[in-house]
Amino acid sequence: DAIVIKTVVEEMRYDVPEFTVTAGTSVTILFDNEDFTPHNLVIGQPGSGESIGSAADALGAEGFARRFIPNSYEIIVASELLNHGKFQVLTFRAPSEPGVYDILCTFPGHRGTMRGTMTVEN
């Protein structure tokens, strides 16, 4: 079963801010941007949201070409930067280590409210 996550129009947030998966299993997320601003969905290691976001901010003019995804070993999976009405299916293996993993939009200025968590359980 896919986890469907949509952006909330003009509220700068995800409609599903948290979900739980089983360690080591295949995870499918359908990320749907219904907002009029470009957004992405990035899942990182526990506690990595701020460092990933800061690295994305530091991309500056290069950001759009890189879809505001910095080079970071902390990133588990990242969507494209999606415009209004676009969606992407992300399929990846859940981490084998239980914990609470950070979710954020790395478009500059968005991570303050566009955050969430993926809890990994055994």
Secondary structure as the mmCIF struct_conf table of DSSP 4:
data_model
#
loop_
_struct_conf.conf_type_id
_struct_conf.id
_struct_conf.beg_label_comp_id
_struct_conf.beg_label_asym_id
_struct_conf.beg_label_seq_id
_struct_conf.end_label_comp_id
_struct_conf.end_label_asym_id
_struct_conf.end_label_seq_id
HELX_LH_PP_P HELX_LH_PP_P1 ALA A 2 ALA A 2
STRN STRN1 ILE A 3 VAL A 8
TURN_TY1_P TURN_TY1_P1 VAL A 9 MET A 12
STRN STRN2 ARG A 13 TYR A 14
BEND BEND1 ASP A 15 ASP A 15
STRN STRN3 GLU A 18 THR A 22
TURN_TY1_P TURN_TY1_P2 ALA A 23 GLY A 24
BEND BEND2 THR A 25 THR A 25
STRN STRN4 SER A 26 ASN A 33
BEND BEND3 ASP A 35 THR A 37
STRN STRN5 HIS A 39 HIS A 39
STRN STRN6 VAL A 42 GLY A 44
BEND BEND4 GLN A 45 GLN A 45
TURN_TY1_P TURN_TY1_P3 PRO A 46 GLY A 47
HELX_RH_AL_P HELX_RH_AL_P1 GLY A 49 ASP A 57
TURN_TY1_P TURN_TY1_P4 ALA A 58 LEU A 59
HELX_RH_3T_P HELX_RH_3T_P1 GLY A 60 GLU A 62
TURN_TY1_P TURN_TY1_P5 GLY A 63 PHE A 68
TURN_TY1_P TURN_TY1_P6 TYR A 73 GLU A 74
STRN STRN7 ILE A 75 ALA A 78
STRN STRN8 LEU A 82 LEU A 82
HELX_LH_PP_P HELX_LH_PP_P2 ASN A 83 ASN A 83
TURN_TY1_P TURN_TY1_P7 HIS A 84 GLY A 85
STRN STRN9 LYS A 86 ARG A 93
HELX_LH_PP_P HELX_LH_PP_P3 ALA A 94 PRO A 95
BEND BEND5 SER A 96 GLU A 97
STRN STRN10 GLY A 99 LEU A 104
BEND BEND6 PHE A 107 PHE A 107
TURN_TY1_P TURN_TY1_P8 PRO A 108 GLY A 109
TURN_TY1_P TURN_TY1_P9 ARG A 111 THR A 113
BEND BEND7 MET A 114 MET A 114
STRN STRN11 ARG A 115 GLU A 121
#
